[in-house]
């Protein structure tokens, strides 16, 4: 993805040169319904995502328009908004914004043939932020699809 890609609103990556996207995939033995529930309930995020210390929201389950903040392991509060949720397809999109930088995150959960789950994360935003986020995000995805995170 380049800065000419018109699928991203102009504020993405404002103040940071270059926009990009990265797609991460992980597979594991956890049941797809269990993995989806770990996404759908923000109170569970810190149990499988080591970069998250806590989540503050008004609701217990993700819905379009839900807002809140993720508290990182460093104590930084990152506001977010859930954009889309498709329970039947086990897919959702949200955006997180810290200062002038916004990252959009697309998640899907699918059943693997023979059992287990595959999950995909596509992160779009400022190139340096997306690149820095990829390593902890991949570690989190690997924990997400384990029977016990």
Secondary structure as UniProt FT lines:
FT   TURN            3..4
FT   TURN            6..7
FT   TURN            10..15
FT   STRAND          19..28
FT   HELIX           32..40
FT   HELIX           42..44
FT   HELIX           45..48
FT   TURN            50..51
FT   STRAND          52..57
FT   TURN            64..65
FT   STRAND          67..72
FT   TURN            73..74
FT   STRAND          77..86
FT   TURN            87..90
FT   STRAND          91..98
FT   TURN            99..100
FT   STRAND          101..111
FT   TURN            113..114
FT   STRAND          117..126
FT   HELIX           127..144
//
